């Protein structure tokens, strides 16, 4: 029987062991396992790869531990601005969104663009207008608030820099505000 | 940033990536995640890729599509192609981060040049991994 397989990631960075306590590490490993099980179960019952990568991504977006959807970081102006993309290797079709606010699961919006629009890539308010026209779930801005990300934002502002998903917030770890955002 | 790649029982592959961007980002800054070929790519002939890391560098490197091209035009395996892009090209460009990939045969590879990457993978031949650090 031909193989089926799934892999997922929850972000990269200089994750420092000393900043990761046992309880937090367990929470992350459990969250990864939970998402893996959702995606893999779809493949196991003969579902499509595009459905597996969509639903598995939704689980990760809904988990505050990861910088996507509900756990998204703060922008310089204190909002949550999200991007997402999905691509089908069989049809070579794709859908993408960038700089959207208030969309509960940006990956579902990207999938909607791929499947129900003649476009590939929508941005900003226009992308949200399309989401509303297609009944994609929207949520108020405070749905995205997490104390951890708020503290990270404060630290980045103090250091006049930016952080990758899981970079240590220790002094000097912020990426200075130069050409690369 | 989060991402998923998969190969189903019919041999089709797909990729998805989603992100909240960078903390304290300004000017509607966009990273690699939503850019097809940089942060996300899928082609049944080669591989499905999802990236995470310093978006500006992954954009400039057209990282995800580069892996697919190495496989299609230079007959690299998924592992070889991802290793070259993540551990040589991106390192030379000072691009921190990693990527996950699956190829048309269901082989999985997860490569990163940072200290850690949250990742998990499973296939129908018993392989099952959930990890954070190298």
Interface residues (C-beta under 8 A of the other chain):
Chain A: X1 X2 X3 X4 X5 X6 X7 X8 X9 X10 X11 X12 X13 X14 X15 X16 X17 X20 X25 X28 X29 X32 X33 X35 X36 X39 X40 X43 X44 X46 X47 X48 X49 X50 X52 X53 X54 X56 X57 X60 X61 X66 X67 X68 X69 X71 X72 X73 X74 X75 X76 X77 X80 X81 X82 X83 X84 X85 X86 X87 X88 X89 X90 X92 X94 X96 X97 X98 X99 X105 X106 X107 X110 X111 X120 X121 X124 X144 X149 X152 X153 X156 X157 X161 X162 X163 X164 X165 X166 X174 X175 X177 X179 X180 X181
Chain B: X1 X2 X3 X4 X5 X6 X7 X8 X9 X10 X11 X12 X13 X14 X15 X16 X17 X18 X19 X20 X21 X22 X23 X24 X25 X26 X27 X28 X29 X30 X31 X33 X34 X35 X36 X39 X40 X41 X42 X43 X44 X45 X47 X48 X50 X52 X53 X54 X55 X56 X57 X96 X97 X98 X99 X100 X101 X102 X104 X105 X106 X107 X108 X110 X112 X114 X115 X116 X117 X118 X119 X120 X121 X122 X123 X124 X125 X127 X130 X131 X132 X133
